[in-house]
Amino acid sequence: MPSTRPGGATVGRGRHVTGGKTKPFGLGPAVVVPLVVLAIVAGVLFDRFVLLRPTAGLWRVGPTVTEEQLDRPMASYTLDGARQQVSVRDALCYMGSLDQARLADGTYRSPSVEDALAVARSRILVSHAEKLGLVATDEDMAVYAQEEFGTSDLAVIASEFGMDEETATALMREAALMGVLRNAAVGEGPGSLPAEPEQPDPGEEVSRLPKYASYVLGLAGEEWDEAAGGWASPDGRYAQALADYEVTADGATYEAAMQAYYVACQVHVEQEASWNAAWTDYVNELLGASGFEVSTLGL
């Protein structure tokens, strides 16, 4: 099952030990962290939205926290002009469950700054989506779960990640809502990569066949002038890539079809990069106005 943890986000380094001794967790010096810089980076806001796996080695508030410290504020941010807080409990529960974070000695592993950032980002984006009147349906949630985890059975997902089904359901719905917001903001994107052309039968490797002509022209779209029976322009991407191949409406070779497939893949990657950039800009604009402060130790 794939992890949905953001990849590539860095938050710098924080020292948690002073004079060789670990300080008790508390509301220490506030460190301002711009969410716009730490927005969920490429590959996260585009496909995956929910942080489910425990983070490791990311600027933590201390080695462990106690039961009494769970409701202490770890971070704050601005939403709708009001200051909001993220507690240690919020950060841990966003990751899964308290049971999952509880250690053998009765304390809890401490959440990282990235955990708190994830809570703040999520709340800001969910609030924005709700203001737009957007909702994630059960179908949206099931589709997201199936695509990301290979199953829409939330009980199975919850068990895999060591959380209760209620938490898993809330996270899946939140993730699905981010997808709804993304599609509303920047469109549904380029979709899936095209399928490769069908393998030729023995003896047909170099034959010009109608099925490969249909495949090539289907990918080329408006670059093919049906009335003229040829390329609309010699400068088109497909026309250039297939300049050495004889392509007509009635026939093309398997090799020509593969060349068209390579072009289609390049076009898809470029479109997806542009779509991703537009979504990142949209999110960063929302998050940029929310000053984020985190309290850590020994900074």
Rosetta silent file (secondary structure, phi, psi, omega in degrees, C-alpha in Angstrom):
SEQUENCE: MPSTRPGGATVGRGRHVTGGKTKPFGLGPAVVVPLVVLAIVAGVLFDRFVLLRPTAGLWRVGPTVTEEQLDRPMASYTLDGARQQVSVRDALCYMGSLDQARLADGTYRSPSVEDALAVARSRILVSHAEKLGLVATDEDMAVYAQEEFGTSDLAVIASEFGMDEETATALMREAALMGVLRNAAVGEGPGSLPAEPEQPDPGEEVSRLPKYASYVLGLAGEEWDEAAGGWASPDGRYAQALADYEVTADGATYEAAMQAYYVACQVHVEQEASWNAAWTDYVNELLGASGFEVSTLGL
SCORE:     score description
SCORE:     0.000 S_00000001
   1 L     0.000  130.050 -175.586    0.000    0.000    0.000 S_00000001
   2 L   -72.247  146.878  174.130    1.530    3.343   -0.979 S_00000001
   3 L   -83.226  146.668  178.607    2.402    5.915    1.625 S_00000001
   4 L  -108.462   22.382  179.528    0.875    9.339    1.187 S_00000001
   5 L   -71.386  135.646  178.330    3.515   11.174    3.086 S_00000001
   6 L   -56.054  139.752  177.670    4.701   14.388    1.386 S_00000001
   7 L  -110.582  139.509  172.378    8.015   13.968   -0.331 S_00000001
   8 L    92.087  -11.710  179.877   10.634   16.662   -0.641 S_00000001
   9 L   -74.825  131.595  178.377    9.359   19.107    1.979 S_00000001
  10 L  -122.998  144.904 -178.468   12.107   20.409    4.210 S_00000001
  11 L  -124.335   11.091 -179.121   11.707   22.474    7.330 S_00000001
  12 L    83.426 -170.702 -178.207   15.292   23.025    8.362 S_00000001
  13 L  -119.615  137.183  176.352   16.893   21.745   11.506 S_00000001
  14 L  -121.168  138.113  177.981   15.922   22.428   15.069 S_00000001
  15 L   -89.100  132.870 -177.066   18.018   21.586   18.111 S_00000001
  16 L  -110.937   -2.197 -177.777   16.118   19.803   20.838 S_00000001
  17 E  -123.147  129.842  178.329   18.911   19.347   23.340 S_00000001
  18 E  -119.719  124.523  179.697   20.526   22.125   25.298 S_00000001
  19 L    62.716   27.261  177.169   23.663   21.504   27.284 S_00000001
  20 L    82.052    0.015 -179.154   23.353   17.787   26.658 S_00000001
  21 E  -122.021  142.362  179.334   19.981   17.572   28.409 S_00000001
  22 E   -82.758  128.752  177.659   16.551   17.380   26.881 S_00000001
  23 L   -78.469  150.083  174.349   14.195   20.102   28.005 S_00000001
  24 L   -66.465  147.397 -178.540   10.621   19.174   28.984 S_00000001
  25 L   -67.081  137.847  177.327    8.125   19.924   26.255 S_00000001
  26 L  -166.019 -174.148  179.670    6.393   23.249   26.618 S_00000001
  27 L   -83.206   86.198 -176.279    5.472   26.420   24.795 S_00000001
  28 L   -84.963 -161.585 -179.242    8.992   27.469   23.915 S_00000001
  29 L   -59.537  135.969 -178.653   10.258   30.176   21.566 S_00000001
  30 E   -81.250  133.456  178.021    7.965   30.660   18.609 S_00000001
  31 E  -114.842  121.610 -178.662    9.465   30.040   15.206 S_00000001
  32 E   -81.007  125.014 -179.503    7.668   31.575   12.247 S_00000001
  33 L  -123.512  111.515 -179.260    7.400   29.132    9.357 S_00000001
  34 L   -69.154  121.559  179.654    5.813   30.437    6.135 S_00000001
  35 L   -63.900  -27.925 -178.533    3.300   27.887    4.878 S_00000001
  36 L   -62.489  -33.840  178.866    3.786   29.189    1.368 S_00000001
  37 L   -76.703  -35.294 -175.143    7.353   27.858    1.419 S_00000001
  38 L  -100.015   19.905  177.909    6.384   24.605    3.069 S_00000001
  39 L   -58.507  151.783 -178.390    3.278   23.935    1.006 S_00000001
  40 L   -58.132  121.719 -168.461    2.807   20.303    0.098 S_00000001
  41 L   -88.772  179.900 -172.433    5.185   19.948   -2.815 S_00000001
  42 L   -43.936  129.517  178.201    5.039   18.277   -6.229 S_00000001
  43 L    97.974  -12.735 -179.316    3.398   14.905   -6.141 S_00000001
  44 L  -102.508  -60.343  178.324    1.494   15.532   -2.941 S_00000001
  45 L   -67.740  -14.511 -177.165   -1.135   18.131   -3.641 S_00000001
  46 L   -86.606  -34.987 -175.761   -1.458   16.666   -7.087 S_00000001
  47 L  -125.992  -37.134 -170.097   -2.225   13.077   -6.186 S_00000001
  48 L  -129.705  138.391 -172.750   -2.075   12.539   -2.477 S_00000001
  49 L  -125.680  -21.629 -171.703   -3.330   14.729    0.309 S_00000001
  50 L  -103.212  129.708  178.567   -3.467   12.788    3.540 S_00000001
  51 L   -90.755  106.132 -173.460   -0.455   12.277    5.764 S_00000001
  52 L  -108.657  -31.980 -176.803   -0.956    8.815    7.226 S_00000001
  53 L   -88.286  145.161  176.663    2.462    7.406    8.009 S_00000001
  54 L   -61.509  137.035  176.122    4.502    8.664   10.984 S_00000001
  55 L   -78.330  159.691 -178.267    7.222   11.062    9.899 S_00000001
  56 L  -135.851  131.964  173.473   10.806   10.327   10.835 S_00000001
  57 L    72.570   17.931 -179.369   13.703   12.631   11.523 S_00000001
  58 L  -106.278  101.679  167.051   11.794   15.857   10.893 S_00000001
  59 L    22.621   80.767 -176.918   12.436   18.614   13.449 S_00000001
  60 E   -94.529  160.715 -177.730   10.502   17.313   16.433 S_00000001
  61 L   -76.613  -14.196  179.946    9.413   19.171   19.544 S_00000001
  62 L   166.522  176.648 -177.452   11.238   16.711   21.796 S_00000001
  63 L   -68.159  -44.749  179.438   11.828   12.991   22.186 S_00000001
  64 E  -147.384  167.085  173.736    8.454   12.170   23.779 S_00000001
  65 E  -130.228  155.758 -178.859    5.428   13.854   25.338 S_00000001
  66 L   -97.350  172.018  178.418    3.340   12.826   28.326 S_00000001
  67 H   -56.918  -40.255 -177.032   -0.425   12.409   28.699 S_00000001
  68 H   -69.144  -20.542 -175.411   -0.629   15.815   30.419 S_00000001
  69 H   -94.561   -2.613 -174.524    1.125   17.515   27.509 S_00000001
  70 L   -62.596  -33.259 -176.579   -1.153   16.260   24.729 S_00000001
  71 L   -96.501    9.761  175.760   -3.437   19.298   24.786 S_00000001
  72 L   -75.445  146.221 -179.697   -0.687   21.879   24.915 S_00000001
  73 E   -68.969  133.029  177.160   -0.429   24.158   21.869 S_00000001
  74 E  -104.507  -32.364 -176.603    2.260   23.133   19.440 S_00000001
  75 E  -153.977  164.654  175.543    1.581   25.609   16.653 S_00000001
  76 E  -143.512  156.969 -179.874   -0.721   28.410   15.592 S_00000001
  77 E  -154.721  166.554 -178.941   -1.887   29.893   12.308 S_00000001
  78 E  -103.128  130.220  177.036   -4.359   32.473   11.036 S_00000001
  79 E  -138.119  121.552 -179.211   -7.681   31.437    9.487 S_00000001
  80 L    55.733   38.311  176.501  -10.400   33.953    8.591 S_00000001
  81 L    80.015   -3.050 -179.449   -8.629   36.610   10.592 S_00000001
  82 E  -112.920  147.408 -179.506   -8.609   34.554   13.784 S_00000001
  83 E   -83.830  127.743 -179.695   -5.682   32.809   15.385 S_00000001
  84 E  -114.826  151.968 -178.488   -6.091   29.031   15.521 S_00000001
  85 E  -115.867  149.748  172.446   -4.046   26.502   17.473 S_00000001
  86 E  -116.478  117.932  179.893   -2.739   23.040   16.695 S_00000001
  87 E   -87.330  168.546  174.867   -2.223   20.927   19.798 S_00000001
  88 H   -59.334  -41.129  179.066    0.113   17.996   20.206 S_00000001
  89 H   -60.854  -43.653  178.893   -2.972   15.768   20.220 S_00000001
  90 H   -56.411  -47.113 -177.454   -4.174   17.300   16.931 S_00000001
  91 H   -64.938  -40.434 -179.443   -0.853   16.553   15.257 S_00000001
  92 H   -70.211  -41.785 -177.882   -0.718   12.986   16.542 S_00000001
  93 H   -71.040  -28.148  176.016   -4.334   12.170   15.688 S_00000001
  94 H   -65.615  -28.780  179.966   -3.934   13.563   12.190 S_00000001
  95 H   -79.973  -20.869 -178.011   -1.224   10.976   11.715 S_00000001
  96 L   165.732  -91.642 -179.652   -3.369    8.097   12.872 S_00000001
  97 L  -155.179  160.130  177.221   -4.286    7.499   16.502 S_00000001
  98 H   -64.760  -36.576  178.476   -2.993    8.037   20.004 S_00000001
  99 H   -59.256  -38.735 -179.771   -2.702    4.283   20.435 S_00000001
 100 H   -66.871  -32.135 -176.996   -0.386    4.186   17.467 S_00000001
 101 H   -89.037  -12.898 -176.134    1.786    6.935   18.974 S_00000001
 102 E   -72.634  135.117  179.973    1.831    5.522   22.519 S_00000001
 103 L   -97.988  171.483 -175.009    5.138    4.044   23.647 S_00000001
 104 L   -61.960  -29.865 -177.389    5.769    1.208   26.073 S_00000001
 105 L   -86.645    5.537  177.975    6.471    3.580   28.970 S_00000001
 106 L    91.786   -7.695  174.873    3.102    5.330   28.598 S_00000001
 107 L   -87.797 -179.491 -178.121    4.476    8.437   26.887 S_00000001
 108 E  -124.648  146.244  174.212    3.875    9.333   23.255 S_00000001
 109 E   -64.222  143.096 -176.801    6.240    9.864   20.375 S_00000001
 110 L   -80.913  141.202  175.799    6.422   13.567   19.695 S_00000001
 111 L   -74.043  158.603  178.871    4.935   14.924   16.486 S_00000001
 112 E   -95.272  169.729  175.120    7.144   16.810   14.061 S_00000001
 113 H   -59.264  -38.287  178.890    6.742   20.309   12.714 S_00000001
 114 H   -61.843  -34.968  176.464    5.626   18.744    9.437 S_00000001
 115 H   -60.911  -46.478 -179.937    2.812   16.983   11.313 S_00000001
 116 H   -65.967  -39.737  176.577    1.580   20.309   12.666 S_00000001
 117 H   -59.452  -40.970 -179.277    1.960   21.917    9.246 S_00000001
 118 H   -61.338  -41.414  178.680   -0.153   19.149    7.745 S_00000001
 119 H   -63.003  -47.652 -178.061   -2.965   19.869   10.229 S_00000001
 120 H   -63.476  -46.810 -179.925   -2.859   23.605    9.530 S_00000001
 121 H   -58.940  -45.075 -178.237   -2.714   23.204    5.764 S_00000001
 122 H   -61.258  -47.059 -178.334   -5.576   20.750    5.824 S_00000001
 123 H   -62.039  -41.202 -179.281   -7.788   22.968    7.949 S_00000001
 124 H   -65.283  -45.207 -177.886   -7.130   26.003    5.762 S_00000001
 125 H   -69.951  -39.724  177.714   -7.836   24.155    2.520 S_00000001
 126 H   -63.185  -43.326  178.874  -10.921   22.396    3.886 S_00000001
 127 H   -60.539  -42.692  179.640  -12.295   25.714    5.132 S_00000001
 128 H   -63.921  -43.606 -179.937  -11.704   27.278    1.724 S_00000001
 129 H   -62.062  -41.927 -179.282  -13.397   24.379   -0.069 S_00000001
 130 H   -66.318  -34.863  177.051  -16.425   24.582    2.214 S_00000001
 131 H   -64.182  -30.802  178.190  -16.742   28.324    1.590 S_00000001
 132 L   -80.601   -2.386 -179.816  -16.937   27.537   -2.106 S_00000001
 133 L    78.864   19.403 -178.261  -19.766   25.130   -1.371 S_00000001
 134 L   -86.464  145.318  177.213  -17.736   22.087   -2.376 S_00000001
 135 L  -137.239  154.111  174.256  -18.396   18.662   -0.889 S_00000001
 136 L  -105.981  117.990 -179.124  -16.818   15.240   -1.222 S_00000001
 137 L   -79.590  169.534  175.258  -19.405   12.547   -1.828 S_00000001
 138 H   -59.811  -35.093  178.767  -19.132    8.947   -0.743 S_00000001
 139 H   -66.611  -42.493  176.954  -18.332    8.129   -4.365 S_00000001
 140 H   -57.718  -44.263 -178.104  -15.508   10.705   -4.422 S_00000001
 141 H   -65.538  -42.268 -179.499  -14.107    9.174   -1.258 S_00000001
 142 H   -65.662  -40.393  179.201  -14.361    5.625   -2.588 S_00000001
 143 H   -63.872  -44.380  179.198  -12.657    6.566   -5.856 S_00000001
 144 H   -60.771  -48.766 -178.549   -9.827    8.281   -3.995 S_00000001
 145 H   -60.718  -42.536 -179.587   -9.315    5.356   -1.648 S_00000001
 146 H   -63.503  -43.805 -178.371   -9.364    2.848   -4.503 S_00000001
 147 H   -67.992  -39.658 -174.879   -6.841    4.818   -6.542 S_00000001
 148 H   -85.578  -34.362 -171.686   -4.459    5.478   -3.669 S_00000001
 149 H  -121.383   -1.999  177.433   -4.718    2.286   -1.633 S_00000001
 150 L    77.941    8.112  177.597   -6.133   -0.288   -3.993 S_00000001
 151 L  -157.335  147.862  174.265   -9.305   -0.706   -1.958 S_00000001
 152 L  -102.956    7.437  178.418  -12.318    1.360   -0.979 S_00000001
 153 L   -80.814  104.490 -175.071  -12.845   -0.698    2.169 S_00000001
 154 H   -67.974  -26.737  176.872  -12.116    1.832    4.900 S_00000001
 155 H   -64.959  -39.207  178.463  -11.920   -0.860    7.561 S_00000001
 156 H   -66.528  -44.148  179.442   -9.034   -2.434    5.665 S_00000001
 157 H   -63.288  -44.449 -179.989   -7.278    0.929    5.267 S_00000001
 158 H   -59.655  -43.817  179.841   -7.779    1.769    8.930 S_00000001
 159 H   -63.910  -40.838 -179.168   -6.298   -1.567    9.978 S_00000001
 160 H   -61.277  -37.828 -176.213   -3.315   -1.142    7.675 S_00000001
 161 L  -101.186   10.197  173.693   -2.430    2.222    9.184 S_00000001
 162 L    66.793   38.124  179.366   -3.221    1.365   12.782 S_00000001
 163 L  -131.761  168.349  178.247   -6.141    3.739   13.235 S_00000001
 164 L   -80.740  160.973 -174.589   -9.837    3.437   13.920 S_00000001
 165 H   -65.089  -32.833  179.445  -12.290    3.392   11.045 S_00000001
 166 H   -62.250  -43.383  178.868  -13.819    6.724   12.030 S_00000001
 167 H   -65.500  -43.850  179.712  -10.443    8.449   11.717 S_00000001
 168 H   -60.819  -40.327  179.930   -9.713    6.723    8.416 S_00000001
 169 H   -64.562  -43.104  179.660  -13.100    7.791    7.057 S_00000001
 170 H   -63.231  -41.108  179.768  -12.535   11.415    8.065 S_00000001
 171 H   -67.748  -40.639  178.866   -9.107   11.430    6.442 S_00000001
 172 H   -65.224  -40.133  179.752  -10.366    9.844    3.239 S_00000001
 173 H   -67.493  -38.688  177.702  -13.210   12.347    2.968 S_00000001
 174 H   -63.604  -43.774  179.027  -10.806   15.197    3.602 S_00000001
 175 H   -63.234  -42.891  178.538   -8.459   13.887    0.935 S_00000001
 176 H   -63.034  -37.238  178.529  -11.316   13.496   -1.519 S_00000001
 177 H   -64.532  -36.399  176.533  -12.414   17.064   -0.791 S_00000001
 178 H   -62.836  -36.655  176.637   -8.924   18.285   -1.682 S_00000001
 179 H   -66.309  -39.830  177.640   -9.332   16.547   -5.013 S_00000001
 180 H   -63.313  -43.441  178.412  -12.701   18.233   -5.550 S_00000001
 181 H   -62.714  -44.818  179.776  -11.126   21.602   -4.707 S_00000001
 182 H   -58.399  -46.894 -178.071   -8.213   20.958   -7.050 S_00000001
 183 H   -65.623  -35.030  178.474  -10.518   20.080   -9.937 S_00000001
 184 H   -69.918  -34.428 -174.956  -12.662   23.151   -9.288 S_00000001
 185 H   -81.024  -44.247 -172.667   -9.617   25.406   -9.135 S_00000001
 186 H  -130.030   14.228  179.179   -7.465   24.178  -12.018 S_00000001
 187 L    87.437  174.689 -174.659   -9.519   21.600  -13.879 S_00000001
 188 L   -86.458    0.750  174.664   -9.341   17.832  -13.845 S_00000001
 189 L    82.720 -179.287 -174.355   -5.914   17.620  -15.409 S_00000001
 190 L   -77.019   -4.409  179.561   -4.589   15.636  -18.353 S_00000001
 191 L    77.341 -152.450 -175.674   -5.958   12.308  -17.163 S_00000001
 192 L   -89.616  160.093  173.065   -4.136    9.034  -17.688 S_00000001
 193 L   -63.525  149.478  177.957   -1.295    8.228  -20.010 S_00000001
 194 L   -67.466  153.979  175.470   -2.440    6.780  -23.339 S_00000001
 195 L   -74.532  148.287  176.696   -2.389    3.021  -23.772 S_00000001
 196 L   -68.051  154.227  177.002    0.385    1.597  -25.900 S_00000001
 197 L   -65.324  152.655 -179.979   -0.574    0.414  -29.381 S_00000001
 198 L   -62.212  137.181  178.374   -1.541   -3.209  -29.726 S_00000001
 199 L   -61.283  139.220  178.963    1.367   -5.545  -30.414 S_00000001
 200 L   -72.140  150.760  173.551    1.476   -6.684  -34.059 S_00000001
 201 L   -71.427  157.288  177.280    0.765  -10.270  -34.959 S_00000001
 202 L   -52.102  130.824 -179.571    3.685  -12.333  -36.262 S_00000001
 203 L    90.694   -7.340 -178.533    4.545  -11.178  -39.768 S_00000001
 204 L  -107.679   10.376 -173.839    2.825   -7.793  -39.344 S_00000001
 205 L   -57.857  -35.663 -177.301    5.709   -5.956  -37.704 S_00000001
 206 L  -113.102    9.708 -179.299    6.358   -3.763  -40.744 S_00000001
 207 L   -78.717  143.217  173.920    2.903   -3.866  -42.318 S_00000001
 208 L   -88.141  114.230 -172.497    0.888   -0.674  -42.720 S_00000001
 209 E  -121.164  149.141  178.599   -2.405   -1.463  -41.037 S_00000001
 210 H   -59.523  -36.062 -176.936   -5.647    0.504  -40.506 S_00000001
 211 H   -63.873  -33.807  179.307   -5.586   -0.132  -36.744 S_00000001
 212 H   -78.779  -30.461  173.781   -2.270    1.656  -36.380 S_00000001
 213 H   -63.537  -44.697  178.591   -3.451    4.524  -38.588 S_00000001
 214 H   -61.321  -39.265 -179.978   -6.478    4.943  -36.315 S_00000001
 215 H   -64.133  -48.620 -177.901   -4.203    4.878  -33.270 S_00000001
 216 H   -62.422  -48.389 -176.617   -1.833    7.526  -34.650 S_00000001
 217 H   -68.742  -29.935  176.443   -4.567    9.859  -35.857 S_00000001
 218 H   -64.488  -38.315  177.600   -6.463    9.453  -32.618 S_00000001
 219 H   -75.137  -39.000 -175.503   -3.470   10.742  -30.689 S_00000001
 220 H   -68.743  -30.008  177.966   -2.594   13.447  -33.206 S_00000001
 221 H    57.433 -124.824 -174.647   -6.066   14.986  -33.091 S_00000001
 222 H   -71.114   -9.534  176.442   -6.198   18.375  -34.808 S_00000001
 223 H   -70.173  -15.450  177.916   -2.644   18.004  -36.069 S_00000001
 224 E  -102.269  127.005  179.297   -4.091   15.741  -38.754 S_00000001
 225 E   -92.973  101.428 -176.231   -6.060   17.400  -41.567 S_00000001
 226 L   -63.259  -39.421 -178.503   -8.710   14.848  -42.453 S_00000001
 227 L   -65.011  -40.159 -178.825   -9.905   16.760  -45.520 S_00000001
 228 L   -83.559  -15.351 -179.178   -6.402   17.059  -46.937 S_00000001
 229 L    69.891   31.731  179.951   -5.461   13.538  -45.920 S_00000001
 230 E  -162.210 -172.127 -178.630   -2.213   14.661  -44.305 S_00000001
 231 E   -69.574  138.668  179.297   -0.610   16.668  -41.531 S_00000001
 232 L   -64.995  -32.149  177.899   -2.129   20.084  -40.939 S_00000001
 233 L  -151.629  140.518  177.744    1.364   21.521  -40.559 S_00000001
 234 L   -69.942  -11.407 -177.831    4.852   20.023  -40.965 S_00000001
 235 L   -90.637   -4.179  179.638    5.816   21.816  -37.735 S_00000001
 236 L   -66.624  155.408 -176.238    3.424   19.853  -35.539 S_00000001
 237 H   -62.797  -42.725 -179.650    4.909   17.549  -32.936 S_00000001
 238 H   -71.230  -38.493  179.569    3.423   14.416  -34.425 S_00000001
 239 H   -61.693  -42.358  179.807    4.283   15.493  -37.968 S_00000001
 240 H   -68.017  -43.512 -177.693    7.918   16.018  -36.996 S_00000001
 241 H   -67.090  -28.274 -175.747    8.178   12.780  -35.019 S_00000001
 242 L  -108.849   18.871 -177.327    6.610   10.775  -37.858 S_00000001
 243 L   -59.827  -30.036 -177.958    8.290   12.555  -40.757 S_00000001
 244 L   -91.516    5.447 -178.839   10.150    9.391  -41.738 S_00000001
 245 L  -116.262  145.196  175.141    7.028    7.214  -41.665 S_00000001
 246 L   -86.879  110.987 -179.303    4.277    6.889  -44.241 S_00000001
 247 L  -120.817  124.572  173.535    1.063    7.663  -42.423 S_00000001
 248 L  -130.789  175.029  178.146   -2.315    7.836  -44.143 S_00000001
 249 L   -67.740  -15.657 -176.075   -5.876    7.512  -42.958 S_00000001
 250 L  -101.751  -17.065 -175.898   -5.797    3.920  -44.159 S_00000001
 251 L  -166.624  148.934  173.156   -2.540    2.641  -42.781 S_00000001
 252 E  -158.522  158.420 -179.321    0.499    3.038  -40.555 S_00000001
 253 L   -87.923  165.760  175.919    3.074    0.676  -39.126 S_00000001
 254 H   -60.725  -40.235  179.568    3.441   -0.473  -35.556 S_00000001
 255 H   -62.296  -40.353  176.756    6.711    1.456  -35.311 S_00000001
 256 H   -63.340  -40.042  178.372    4.948    4.637  -36.398 S_00000001
 257 H   -62.817  -38.686  178.234    2.291    4.000  -33.772 S_00000001
 258 H   -66.382  -37.789  176.355    4.991    3.634  -31.122 S_00000001
 259 H   -62.096  -41.689  177.302    6.540    6.932  -32.185 S_00000001
 260 H   -63.526  -38.137  178.289    3.139    8.559  -31.796 S_00000001
 261 H   -61.643  -43.095  179.193    2.829    6.951  -28.374 S_00000001
 262 H   -62.362  -41.394  177.639    6.167    8.478  -27.267 S_00000001
 263 H   -62.622  -44.538 -179.296    5.020   11.916  -28.387 S_00000001
 264 H   -60.673  -38.716  178.372    1.730   11.501  -26.525 S_00000001
 265 H   -65.327  -41.023  178.101    3.611   10.580  -23.355 S_00000001
 266 H   -63.213  -43.782  178.509    5.804   13.681  -23.646 S_00000001
 267 H   -61.377  -42.037 -179.739    2.755   15.864  -24.169 S_00000001
 268 H   -61.782  -45.501 -179.647    1.055   14.276  -21.156 S_00000001
 269 H   -61.309  -42.135  179.780    4.063   14.917  -18.897 S_00000001
 270 H   -65.801  -42.634  179.351    4.212   18.564  -19.971 S_00000001
 271 H   -64.829  -40.462  179.769    0.496   19.070  -19.441 S_00000001
 272 H   -66.365  -38.670  178.232    0.634   17.443  -16.030 S_00000001
 273 H   -63.350  -41.199  178.799    3.594   19.617  -15.005 S_00000001
 274 H   -65.906  -41.181  178.583    1.692   22.734  -16.034 S_00000001
 275 H   -64.380  -44.532  178.544   -1.410   21.555  -14.198 S_00000001
 276 H   -61.560  -41.368  179.891    0.598   20.757  -11.099 S_00000001
 277 H   -63.988  -39.752  179.192    2.261   24.169  -11.177 S_00000001
 278 H   -64.463  -40.348  179.167   -1.112   25.897  -11.428 S_00000001
 279 H   -67.758  -42.246  177.931   -2.423   23.927   -8.429 S_00000001
 280 H   -60.957  -43.848  179.075    0.698   24.656   -6.379 S_00000001
 281 H   -62.031  -41.096 -179.819    0.366   28.370   -7.122 S_00000001
 282 H   -62.208  -47.293 -178.847   -3.294   28.278   -6.131 S_00000001
 283 H   -66.508  -43.410 -178.816   -2.567   26.535   -2.839 S_00000001
 284 H   -62.769  -32.682  176.953    0.419   28.714   -2.017 S_00000001
 285 H   -65.822  -38.897  177.673   -1.693   31.809   -2.510 S_00000001
 286 H   -67.700  -43.632 -175.146   -4.181   30.485    0.030 S_00000001
 287 H   -79.293  -23.435 -174.156   -1.532   29.429    2.512 S_00000001
 288 H   -61.992  -27.231 -177.930    0.725   32.420    2.062 S_00000001
 289 L   -85.226   -2.637 -175.601   -1.526   34.688    4.109 S_00000001
 290 L  -103.803   93.550  178.612   -1.557   32.315    7.091 S_00000001
 291 L   -61.056  127.536 -175.830    1.410   33.078    9.316 S_00000001
 292 L  -113.434  128.580  177.512    2.432   29.838   10.974 S_00000001
 293 E  -123.861  138.498  179.592    4.255   29.697   14.281 S_00000001
 294 E  -128.203  139.966  178.518    5.560   26.588   15.979 S_00000001
 295 E  -101.207  121.145 -179.644    6.898   26.219   19.497 S_00000001
 296 L  -128.479 -173.485 -175.091    9.894   23.930   19.814 S_00000001
 297 L  -111.822  142.090  170.435   12.711   23.384   22.265 S_00000001
 298 L    62.275   28.480 -178.874   16.214   24.792   22.423 S_00000001
 299 L   -91.709    0.000    0.000   15.959   26.858   19.229 S_00000001
